[in-house]
Amino acid sequence: MDNQSLWKKIESFHIGAAGASLSFSQRLARENDWSAEFTDRVIFEFDLHKIVLERAMRRAARPRITSHSNPGRH
């Protein structure tokens, strides 16, 4: 998955119950006494961290070639 596809997938995901009286971001702002703008920034930063984590997990899952995996090479 390329960066643009991943970002679109993350942007389309919304936390919270459909039909709730307050959205997740509204509740987060209210409970932390944050402005709507600051809350949006916090959520944006969280989304960026999700992308970084997804990329790191993908790299960590790749097989690595070491001298142990190739016994004929020292």
QUITA-V772206 format. One record per residue. N is the residue number from 0. PHI is phi in degrees with one decimal (none if undefined). Layout:
n;phi
N;PHI
N;PHI
This chain:
n;phi
0;none
1;-81.2
2;-59.1
3;-65.5
4;-64.3
5;-63.0
6;-61.7
7;-62.3
8;-63.8
9;-66.7
10;-62.8
11;-78.4
12;-84.1
13;-120.8
14;-82.9
15;117.1
16;-81.7
17;-64.4
18;82.6
19;-67.3
20;-66.0
21;-126.4
22;-72.7
23;-57.3
24;-66.0
25;-64.7
26;-66.0
27;-59.6
28;-62.5
29;-63.4
30;-71.2
31;-110.5
32;56.1
33;-106.2
34;-75.0
35;-62.7
36;-64.8
37;-65.6
38;-61.7
39;-60.9
40;-65.9
41;-60.9
42;-65.8
43;-60.8
44;-62.7
45;-62.6
46;-61.5
47;-61.6
48;-64.4
49;-63.4
50;-65.7
51;-60.2
52;-63.1
53;-60.6
54;-65.4
55;-64.4
56;-65.6
57;-64.9
58;-66.7
59;-67.0
60;-82.2
61;-69.3
62;-67.3
63;-112.2
64;-93.2
65;-127.5
66;-64.2
67;-73.8
68;-84.7
69;-129.3
70;-59.6
71;-79.0
72;-110.5
73;-117.8
